[in-house]
Amino acid sequence: MMQFHQLFTLASVAAILSNSHPCTGFGTQSSSKGNRNHNHNNNNRRLRSTEISNAAAALSPAIQHYGHIIVQKKQKRRFDYYRQAGGPIDPTICSLSPKEIQNLIGKRMQCRRARDYAKADSILDLMNAHGVRINDKLKQWRADKQVGGGGGGGGMTGNSGSSIVISSISSSSRDPDMRNCNSLEEMVPMAYAHAESMSPRGLSAFWTLTSKFLRQQPNTRNPVQTSQMEHQFKTILAHTQKAIQSSAFGYRDLATTSLGLAKIVKLVRRRGRSKPRQILRDLLLGNAANGGPTKTHTLFRSIATASIPIREDFDARSLSNLIYAFGVVECVPMFEDDGSTFFEILAAEAVMKLEDFRPQELSNLLWAYTKDDAPLSAGLFRLVADHITDHSTLKTYNGQDLANIVWAYATAKESHPKLFEKIAHHIVTLPPNQLNSFNGQDFANIVWSYATAREPSPELFKTVADHVAARGNHALKAFNPQNLANTLWAYATAKESHPKLSQKMASHIARLDNLDAFNSQALANILWAYATSQESSTELFGRVARHIIALDSLEGFTPQALSITAWAYATSRQSSPLLFEKLSGAAIRRQYDFTSQNIGNFLWSHATNGQMDERLFTSFAPSVSALLGSCNNQELTKIAWAYAVVNVPAPSLFDDAFLRACLKKEEEYTREELGQLHRWSMWQEGLESGYPLPSSLREKCFAAATSKVSEPSSLQANSVMSELSDIIGIAFDGPSSFAVENDQSVR
């Protein structure tokens, strides 16, 4: 069986052979002038079934295997026709003719595609009342004696004779009414009492409501009979998994259930003291057995297995929710028959439904695919970007939609300049009242994405900065600590200066009641941004210094955060001896976790800031010796220069091994680095250490030093700044609070 990424590669070739555009939605090129003009003016062109057919024809043997996904789906809505199962219609229970039943089924399908689910359900209820039972999975209906008469009957017997629970039947007669429940303590026992008879619709509703109540519940201890609730949850989960594995769930119930469970997993991952959270954490995140996959992964694999055979039935909303749910739990099952992942299989279906996706559904889809490294993901990102850019307007996209989309492309490292250009132009041209609908996270994610993707857009950065600065504290109150750090980091990284915004953000942070909500990475990134942009704020740096000094411990600071913090104060010429003393103590305790890069920057910062901490430099000498082999030319010269300035001899460090390390880089040093090394060489000669530089290298250092003074130079500082920018760019993993939170219920 051909893998899906191979299929897309071949499909691209087929598109070329059939004169189709390989990436932009299979749009054929015509030699007819009239057709060219028509295509040029048609900004909202759709994926055309004839064009897909033409592209597929060149490789029909390879594509026929998935032809029902790529070609037939667009040519004919096969799921509008349901075949009759069982025996002939029993007139005692059904007064409708086969033609009337098919007409009702067709109208119901039209309503579902139009997202008029209430009307679709009313049509279903009408058919139920006339004794017709529907099986959406098998695309069958029946109204024979086996149905058993009545409006709420049990199941529908398929050709195999096994009883199948029909997910589409209105389940009011056998599901508890949980809509009036106000808490988990009220709902769980009710659902447990009906667990064996609950329909897929009822089970999916239970998990949706569970996520809702769990989110609303205080994350504190509460009086709950733990053993009883644990047993009840286990029972309901077991019935859910059994029903999924028996193919009883339809597409909508699978999407709803997976989304509800994913939200629960997301909530219980955060440690909490409430009993329901603890129960669900153990139930869903515990190992299945003998260190195997978590129960969540086992359950979601069952959902994936049940979804694949009916993937054509999923509408855009349900498909988006399904994919998003798997992204949240970070589960992408692989199937052994052809090695394709679940995301690869669903990507083909998503491409065929792109025109049906709403903006939020597209952003959820893209967010999930940032979790997948499959080759097909890149093709999906290109097709979605082409789809968005081919539309003449982005009026239906709100701030969160736009922010999440560019965030996904930046995070996935998928370049598409035309998409970024179109979104930037749209935002820049929005009137102020529409920009007011963007919140702090939207603005932060947008500028972070453009900086991370290295997509230049000065007008966008200016528009955002002008808008936020004009609204002042009112706007900044909507920025949480991470939003502030992301925004400042983005402007510094993109080299987009906006002093007014920088000043307002500095004053806002400095005047907060406390900085407890800022983690070490956020503080380090904020300081780095101000030092890099050379827009230092004494008020801000003083406030942050006092906050760090007052902390009981710096255990939350990584070596990178310690290094960046010290570098920012040194580069900005902000003196705070107590702060450097605190950072030094933490660094000494963590010195063996430091990389050569961390050490070079940290020691350079102390020397540059005039912090003559002999204990720090003496303590780090063994660590530097152990890392000499991994030091690059810049790190060697920074370390040597720093020891010379602070005047800590460290004979155990500066020996033959250090000289050999320096000699290996002889052809790599810049003039500035040679000047720094000259300072160390002269210092060593004064100490009469007995380890002078070899004459060839010493002459180069002397020439560099006499050609230009090289005390802690701007070039050295800029080199460190560039180096730290690279570090932050790698370690900074973007807005962790990105996931779309304005819940979209699956109806």
N, C-alpha and C positions, 0 to 999 in steps of 0.2 A: 504494500500500500504506500502510495506516495505521501511524503510529509507535506504539511500545509505550506511551510516556507518554500519548499521546492515548487509547489503549485503556483505560488504568487510570482516566483522568479520566471517560470515558464509562461505564466499569463502575461507578464510584462513583455516577453519576447513575442508572444502571440499578438499583443496589441501593436507592436511595431510592424509585424508582418502584415497586419490588416490595416495599416496606416492610422492606427489609433495612438493617442498620446499615452505613454506608458505610465504616467503617474497621476494625471489630473482627472481621473474619473472616466476613462475610456472614451473621451470625446474624439470622434473621428474627424479627420481633416479631409476636406473635399476640394477638388480642383475647380468646382463650379463657383463662379464669382458670387452668385446669389447665395449659395450655401455658406460661403465664407463670411459674407456680410451678416447673414442670419446668426451664425455662430458667434461672430464678434459682438453682436448686440445682445445676445442672450446671456446676460450675466448670471441668471439663475438656472443654468442648464442642469439637467438631472442625469443620473446614471441611466442610460437608455438600454433597454433589453436587446434591441437589434445590434447595438454597438458591442455589447458584451458577447452576443452570439458570434459576431464577426471575429472578435478577438479570440474567442474560444475555438472557432472552427479550424484555425491553423494548427492547433494542438488537440484536436478533439479526442484522440485516444487517451491522452493524459488527463484531460479535464472532465471527461464524461463521468469519471468516478465520483466527482463532486458536482456534476452538472445540476443536480437538483438544488444545490446551494447557489450556484453562480448564474445559471440561465433560466431554468424552469420557474424559479421563484418569481422572477420579474415578468415572465411571459404569461403566467397563469396562476391565479390565486387558488391553488389546489385545495386549500383547507376550507374554501367556501362550500365544497361539496362533501357531505357526509353520507356514507353508504348505509343502507339498512342492514341491521344484524338480526339474528334470531329468526323467528317465524313470521308469518303474515300479521298485519295489524289486527289486534283484537278489537272489534267494534264495541265490545262491552266496556272497554276502558279508554278507547281513543276514537274520537269522532273526526279527526283530521285525515286528509288524504296524503299520500306520499309527496305530491307536488306542493301542498300547503306546508308540510313539514319542512321541505327543502327551502321554500321561500322564507319561512321564519328563521331557519338556520342562516341563510344568506344575509337577512336583515340584521341578525345578531352579530355576525362577523363584521358587517359594515360599521355597526355601532362600536364594536371593540377597537377597530382600527381608528375610528374617529375619537377614541377615548371617552365615549359616552357610555361609561360602564353601568350607570344606573338604568339606562334604557335597555342595555344588553341583558342585564339581570332580570328586568321585567319581562322581556321576551322569553327568557329561560323559564321564569316562573309560569308564564302562560303555557308553554309546552309541557311543563311538569303537571300543571292542572289538567291537561288533556291526556295525561297518561304517557307522555313521551319522555324517555330517558336518554341523556346525551353522554357519550364518552369522548371527551376532547382529545385524549391521548391517542385513541385508535381511530378517531374521526368517524364514529359510528353513532347511529341512533336506533332505538328499538321501541316498539309499542305492542309487543305480543303478550301472551299469557304469562311468560316468565317474569314480566315486570311486576305482576302481582297486584295491579290496580292501585288507585289512590295517588295522592299528590306527593307523599314523602317517602315512598317505598325504598327498600334496602339498596340492592346493587343491580348491576346489569351484567348478564352472563355473556362472555365473549365466546369465540369459536372454540377455545380450549375447554370451556366449561367451568373455568375457575371464576370465583366471585371477585369482581373488581369494584372498588369503591369509586364512585364517580365524583370527581372533585368539583365539577361544574354545577351539580345539583344544589339548590338552595338548602343549607344545612340547618335551618332554624328549628326543625323538628327534633334534631338529635344533638345539637350543640348547645352548651349552656350560654346564656346571654351574659357575657362578661363586660358589656359596655357600661354597665352601671357600677362596676367594682371601683373602689377608690384606693386599693392598695394590693400589694402582693399577698399579704396575709389573708385578704378576702378572696382574691381570684384563684390562687393556687389550689386550695382545697376544693373549690367549685370545679375547676378543670380536672382535677384528679378523680373526682367522683364520676366524671363522664369520659374518662380517658379512653376506655375501650370502644366507645361508640362515636367519639368525635371524628368529624370529617376532616379531610386535609385543609379545608377552608378554616375550620375551627382551630386546628392545631397551629396553622400559620398565624392566625389572629392572636393566639395565646402568646407566642414568642414575640410578636410585635408589641403587645401590651406589656409583656415582661420587661422589655428594654425601656419602655416608657416609664413604668413605675420605678425601675431600678435607677433611672436617671433623676427622677424626682425625689427619691428617698434620701434622707440625710445619711451621710457616710459615717455614721456613728453606731455604737452598740445599741441594739434594740432587743426587747424581750420577745424572742421567737423560739418556738419549740424546734430546735435545730434538727433533731433526728427525724421528726415527723415531716418537716418541710423538705428535707434532703431526700427522703423516700418518695415524696410526691413528685418532686422535680425529676428524679431518676425514672420514675414510672412514665411520666409524660414524655420525657426525652426518648425512652425506649420505644414507646408507641409511635412517636414521630419518625424515628429512624426505620422502624419496621414498615411503616406506611410508605416511606420514600423508597425503600428497597423493593417493595412490591409493585412499584410503578403506579401507585394510586394518586400521586400528586400530579396536577397539571402544571403548566408553565408558570401561571400566576402564583400558585401556592408555593412552588419551588423558589421563586424570586422573593416572595414575601418572607418565607421562612428563613432563607439564607441571610437576608438583610437584617431581620430581627435578631438572629443568632450572632451575626457579626457585630452588631451594636452592643450586644451583651458582652461579647468577648472583649471588645474595646474598653468597656466600662470596668470589667472585673480585672483587667490587666493592671489597673491602677490600684495599688494596695488600699484597702479600706477595712473598716472595723464592723460594718453592718453584716449581720448573719446571712441574709440572702446573697450578698456579694461573695462572702467566703464560701458558701455552699456551691454557687455557680462557678466560682473560680476553680474549686477542686473538681467539680463535675466536668467542666469543659476544657480546662488547661492541664489536668493531670495526665500522666502517662497511661496509655491503654494497658500495657502489660510489658514487663521485662525491658523497660527503657524504650519501648516502641514509640510510634507517632502519638501525638496527643489525641485525646478523644475528639477535639474539634476537627483535626485534620481527617480523622476517620469518618466523621459525620459529613464533612464537606466533600470528601471523595464520593460518598454515597449520593450526595446532591448532584455532583458533576456527572456521575454515571447515569443518573436518572434524567438529567437535562439533555444530554447529547442526542438521544433518539428523537426528542421533540423540539430541538433547537429552532426549527423553522417556525414553530408556533409562537415563539417569544416576540412580543412587540418591542419597540425600541425602549420603552420605559422599563419593562421587566428585564430585558437583556442588560440594560445599563445597571440596574440594581443588582442583578445576579453577579455581574463582573465586578462591580464595586465591592460587594460583600466578600468575594474571594480575595480581593486586594486588601481589605481591612484585616482579615485573619491571616494574610500572607500565606495562602495556600494555593498553589497552582499545580494540580495533579498532572502526572504524565501517564499516558495510556500506552500499554505495551504493544498493541497491535501494529502501530506505525511510528511510535516514538513521539507523536505530537502531544503538546501540552493542551490542557483545557483552554487556556487563553488563545492558543493558535487556532483551535477549532472554532471558538466563538468569534474570533476576529473576522473570519470569512463571512459569518452571518451578520456581524455589525456593519461591514462594508456595504452589504446589500440593503441595509436599512438606514444608511446615513441620512437620507432626506427626511426620515421620520423622527430623528433625534432632536429633542429640545436642547437649548444651550446647557442647562444644568446636567442633563443626561450625558451630553458630550464631555463635559468637564469631569464627571464621575468616571466615565469610560477611560479617558486619558490618564486620570490619576491612578487608576488600577493598573494600567499597562506600564506605569513607571516602575512597577514591582517586577516586571518580567523582562528578561534579557534575551528572549527568543528573537531570531532574525526577523520573524514576521512582524514584530512590534514596530520596527522602523518603517516598514511599508504601511502599516496602519496609521502611524503618525503622519506620514506624508499625505495619505489619502484624506485624512480628517482635515489637515491644514489646507489642502487644495479645496476641499468642500467649503470650508469657512471663508477662504479668500475669494472663492467664485461667487459668493453672494454679495449683492451690491450694498447691503446695509448690515449693521450690527445692532440695530435698534432694539432687538429682542434680547440682547445680552446685557445682563446687569453687571455691576461692579465685581461681584463675587465670581460670576461666570468667566469674565475676562481675566481676572487675577488667577483663577485656578487653571485656566487653559495655558497661559504663558508660563505659569509655574511648572506645569507638567512637562512642557517642551524643554525648559531650562534644566529641570531635574533629570530628565531622560537624556539630556545632551543631544537632542534632536534639533538640528538647525533648519530653520525655515524663515529666512529674512522677510519674505513677502507677508507671511502671517504676522510677524512682529511689527512690520511697517504698517500694516492695515489696522491692527489694534491700537498702535500708538496714535495714528492719525485720527481714529475714532474718538479716543479719549481727549486728545488735544482740542478737538472741535466741539466737545460737549459744553453746553452752557453751565454756569455755576450751580444752578438749582439741581441739575442732574448729577454733577460731581458730589453734591451734598449727600447723595444716596450711597456713596462709597464709604466704607468704614475704614478704621485704621489698618486692619489686617489686609484689606483689599489693596490699599495704597502701598503698604510695605511689601506685599507679595509681588506686586507689579514691578516696582523698581528693583527689587531683589532679583527678579527673573531676568530683566533686561541687563543688569550688571553681570549676573552669572553666565548668561548666554552670550555676553559680549556683543550685544546688539545695540549699537549707538543710537540714541534718540534724545538729543539735547532738548528738543521742544517738549517731549513727554516729561522729562525730569523737571524742567522749568514749570510746566503746568501743574504738576503735583506739588512741587515746593511752594509755588505762589499760592495755590489754593489752601494748603495746610497752614502756611504762615499767616495768611490773611484771616483765617478763622481763629488763630491763636490757641489759647488754652482750651477752648471749647472743642476744637478738633483733636488736640493732643490727648485729651482725656479718653478718647476712643482707642488710643494706642497702648497696648500692653507692653511690658518690658521687652519681649521678643520683637514686637513690631517696631519699637524704637531702635533696637539694635540692628534689625534687618535694614531699616531705612537708612540709618547713618552709614552702615557698612556699604550699602549699595551706592550712595552718592560718592563716597570716598573711592570705592573700587572703580566706578565709571568715570572718575575724575570730573564730576559735575559739581561745581562749586555753587553753593547758595547760602551765603553768610547769614541772611535773615532767618532761614529755616534752622540752620545750625545753632544760632544764638537762642532761638525760641526753645528748641529741644533741650539745649544745655540748661537753660534756666528752669524749664519744666522738670527735668530730672533732678537738678540740684535742690529744688524746693519741695520735693515730695516728702511726706512725713517720714518715710523710711525707704530703704532700698532692699528690703528683705525679699521682695518678689523677683529681683534680678539674680540670675544664677551667674556663676563665675565666667562662663563663656560670653554671656550677654554683656557683662561689665567690661571684659577684655576687648570685645569687638567695638563697643562704644568708644573706649579710650583709644583704640587703634585708629578708628575712623577720624577722630579729632586730631590725633597726631599726624596722620597721613595727609589730611587735607590742610594742615597748618592753620587750623582755625581753633586753636587751643582756648579753653575756657578755664580760667583760674578757679572760678566758682564751682564748676563741675568737678574738676580734678581734686579740689580740696574736699568736696562732699564725698566723692568716692573713696578717697584716701581715709577719711575719718570712719567711713562705713567698714572698710576692710580691716583697719586697725582694731575696731571694736569687736570684730568677730571672735568668738571663742576659739575657733579652729579654721584653718584653710584646707581642710581635707577635701572639700568640694572643688578645689582648684587643681586642674591638671597641670603637668609641667608646661604645656603649651600656654595655658592661661596665665601662669606665673610669669613666663617669659615675655608674653605680649604686654602684660600689665607693666612690668618693669621697663620694657622698651618704650612704651608710650610716654611714661613720665620722663624718661631720659631724653627722648627726642623732642618733647614739648618743653624741656627745661623747667619742669615742675619739680621743685625740691620737696621731699617729704621723708626725712631720715627715719621716722618711726615706721612709715609704710615699708621702706626698703628693708628695715630690720625685720619686720614681720614676714615679708616675702622671702628674705634670706633664710630665716629659720625654717620655713615650710620647705624651701628648696633643698636644704641640707638633709632634711628627713626623707625627701623623695629623690635624692640625687641619682640613684641607680635606675630611675624611671625616665630620666632625661635623655634625649637624643643629643648627638653632637651639635645639631642645629639649635636645640633649646639651650644647651650650655653656652655656646658661643654668643647667642643673643643676650642671655641673662647676665653673663659676666661683663660683656661689652656695655650693657646698660648701667651696671653699678659703677664701672670705671668712668663712663661718660657723665654720670650724674654726680660724681665726686664722692661716692659712698665707699670709703676705704675699709671694707669689711675683711680683715685679715682671716677671720675664722671661715668665712665663706670660701675664699680662694684656696686656703689650705685644705679645706674639706673636699673640694671638687678636684683637686689634683689627681687622686687615684682614678676617678671617673673619666677624666680627660685622657689619662694614659691608656685606659682600657678601650677608648673609642678612637684612638689616633688613626687606625686603619680606615675608619669610615668618614674622617673629616675631609671636607673639600678645602680648596685653597682659601676661600673666604673665611671659613670657620677657623682654620689654623691661624690666620693673621689676626682675626678678632680676639682670639684667646691669648695669643702672644702679646698683642698690644695691651690688652686689659691687665694682664699680670704685670707688665712693665709700668703702667700708669699707677697701679695700686702699690707696686713695689713689694710683692710677695715672691721671694726667690723660687720656691718649689723645686728644689734640686731633683726630687724623685720624678718630676714631670719633664723638665728640660734637660734631656740627656741625649745620647746617641739616637735613640728611637725617635725622638722629636725632630732631630736634625734630618734623619732619613725621610721622615714624613714630609718635611719642608722641601727637601731636594726633589722628591717625586713630582712636586707641583711646580717646579722651577719655570717651566714654559707656559704655565697657566695664569700666573699672577698678573693682575692689572698694575698700572703704575701706582695707584692709590694703595693697593695691598702691599706692594714692595716698600712703600714709604712707612707703612705700619710695621712691617717686619724689620725695617731699619731701626726703628725706635726700640724694638725688643733686642736687636743685636747690640746696639750701643749700651743698653742696660746690662746685658750679660757680660760685656767686656768690662764695664765698671765693677761688676760683682766678681770678676775674675773667676767665672764658673768653670772655665776650661772647655766650654762647648761653643766656640765661635762658628759662625756660618762659613762654609767653604768660600774661597776667594771669588769664584765666578758669581755666586749668588750675592755675596756681600757687595761687590762692585755694582751690581744692578740695583740693589737696595739704596746704596749711597747716591747713585745717579738720580733715582726717583725722588729721594728725600730732598736733594739740593735743587731739583728743578721746580718743586712746588711744596710749600709747607703742608704737612699732612697730619696735623693734630685732629682730634676726632672730627673728621671732615664731613662735609655735606654729602660727598659721594658715598662714604662709608655708611652714613645714616640712610641714604637712599637705597643702598644695596640691602641693608637690613630690612628696610621698609618693603622693598620688592619681595624679599625672601619671605617675610611674614605674611605678605598678601597671598603668596602661593600657599603657605601653610593654612591660612584661614580659608582660602578658597577650597582647599581639599577637605578640611575638617568640618567646615560649616555646612551642615546638611539641610539647610533651608528651613522653611516654616514648618515646624513639626505639627503645628495646630491647623495644618492646611485642610484636613478632610472636611468635606461638605457637611455642615451640621444642620442646615435648615431642612429637616427631614421631608423626603418626598414619599408619601405613603403609596403603596402599591395596591391599587384597588382591583 
